[in-house]
Amino acid sequence: MDPLTFLTLRADSPLAPEPAAIIAAHLDLMRSITPAESVHAKDGSALASPNVRFFSLSDPEQMLAVGAFQRLDDRHAEIKSMHTVEAARGRGVGAFMLTHILNEARAEGFSRVSLETGATEHFAPARRLYARHGFESCGPFGTYLDDPHSAFMTRTLT
């Protein structure tokens, strides 16, 4: 049986207790491995913005992951704050969330989705996940500046 069969993926509030705890853990991790000026992850208040769609993914026992996308303009969205709890990594949870985010962005009429992630070895699994889903390296977009700690990726949606 597919272990992802029993997952519940839903639009959620980043201010609710379980998602907020995962966001806080994500921010703590980012701050522990990236210089402060290069941490671009958003807190729950920023993710509660009307231009952000936020999602959570749970199994019957616990919340496993969160992720969001933010509108940059009428055709371009940015993936924000994707995080899978450590105990759920390697089970396809991140790919499941990413596929959902891409489908939702496409359904809302976006033709391009971009992201910023870390450039260090710690972020190599994330970069590989994004590359498997059609993302390619690109330069800074939106309000980002060139940063040796950032890797920028983008893909079109068809």
C-alpha positions in Angstrom: 0.0 0.0 0.0 1.2 3.5 -0.8 2.4 5.2 2.4 1.1 8.5 1.1 -2.5 7.2 0.8 -3.4 8.3 4.3 -2.2 11.9 4.0 -4.4 15.0 4.3 -3.4 18.0 2.4 -5.3 21.2 3.0 -5.3 25.0 2.8 -4.4 26.0 6.3 -3.5 29.0 8.5 0.2 29.5 9.2 -0.9 31.0 12.5 -2.6 27.8 13.7 -0.6 25.9 16.4 0.7 22.9 14.4 1.7 24.8 11.3 3.1 27.6 13.4 5.3 25.1 15.3 6.7 23.7 12.0 7.3 27.3 10.7 9.2 28.2 13.9 11.3 25.0 13.6 12.0 25.9 9.9 13.1 29.4 10.9 15.3 28.1 13.7 17.0 25.7 11.3 17.5 28.3 8.6 19.0 30.7 11.2 21.3 28.0 12.5 22.9 27.2 9.1 22.6 30.5 7.1 23.8 34.0 7.9 21.0 36.1 9.2 21.1 38.5 6.2 20.6 35.6 3.9 17.6 34.0 5.6 14.6 34.7 3.4 12.1 32.3 5.1 8.9 34.0 6.3 7.3 33.7 9.7 3.7 32.9 10.2 2.5 36.5 10.2 4.1 37.1 6.8 2.7 33.8 5.5 -0.8 34.9 6.6 -0.7 37.7 3.9 -3.6 37.7 1.5 -1.2 37.2 -1.5 0.1 33.9 0.0 -1.6 30.5 -0.3 -0.5 28.3 2.6 -0.9 24.5 2.9 -0.3 21.8 5.5 0.2 18.0 5.0 -0.6 15.6 7.8 -0.9 11.9 8.4 -3.4 10.5 11.0 -0.8 11.1 13.8 0.9 14.4 13.1 1.5 17.3 10.7 4.4 16.4 8.3 5.0 19.4 6.1 4.0 22.9 5.2 4.5 24.9 2.1 3.2 28.0 0.4 3.3 30.1 -2.7 3.2 33.9 -2.9 1.9 36.0 -5.8 4.7 38.2 -7.3 2.6 39.5 -10.2 -0.3 38.3 -12.4 1.7 35.4 -14.0 4.6 34.8 -11.6 4.5 33.1 -8.1 7.2 32.2 -5.6 7.3 29.1 -3.5 7.8 30.0 0.2 8.6 28.1 3.4 8.4 24.5 2.2 9.5 22.4 5.1 9.1 18.7 5.9 9.6 17.6 9.5 12.7 15.5 10.0 10.9 12.3 10.8 9.0 12.4 7.5 12.0 13.1 5.2 12.8 10.6 2.5 9.2 9.4 2.2 8.0 11.5 -0.7 6.3 14.1 1.5 8.2 17.1 0.0 7.5 15.9 -3.6 3.8 15.5 -2.7 3.6 19.0 -1.3 5.6 20.5 -4.2 3.3 18.8 -6.7 0.3 20.2 -4.9 1.7 23.8 -4.8 2.5 23.6 -8.6 -1.0 22.4 -9.4 -2.6 25.1 -7.3 -0.4 27.8 -8.8 -1.3 26.6 -12.3 -5.0 26.5 -11.4 -4.8 30.1 -10.3 -3.4 31.1 -13.7 0.3 31.5 -12.9 2.6 30.6 -15.8 5.9 30.8 -13.9 7.0 29.7 -10.4 10.3 30.6 -8.9 12.0 30.0 -5.6 15.0 30.9 -3.4 16.8 28.2 -1.4 20.1 27.8 0.1 23.3 27.4 -1.9 25.2 25.4 0.6 25.5 21.6 0.8 22.8 21.4 3.5 20.3 22.5 0.8 21.4 20.0 -1.8 18.5 17.6 -1.3 16.0 20.5 -1.7 17.8 21.7 -4.9 17.6 18.1 -6.2 13.9 17.9 -5.4 13.2 21.1 -7.3 15.3 20.0 -10.3 13.4 16.7 -10.5 10.3 18.8 -10.8 11.5 20.9 -13.7 13.1 23.8 -11.9 16.3 25.3 -13.4 18.8 27.7 -12.0 18.2 31.4 -12.6 19.3 34.7 -11.4 17.7 36.7 -8.6 14.1 37.6 -9.2 11.6 39.9 -7.5 13.3 41.9 -4.7 16.2 39.4 -4.2 19.8 40.5 -4.7 22.7 38.3 -5.7 23.8 36.4 -2.6 26.4 33.6 -2.3 24.2 31.8 0.2 21.2 31.8 -2.2 20.3 29.5 -5.1 17.5 30.8 -7.3 15.4 28.4 -9.4 12.4 28.8 -11.8 10.1 26.8 -14.1 7.3 27.5 -16.4 3.8 25.9 -15.8 2.0 24.5 -18.8 
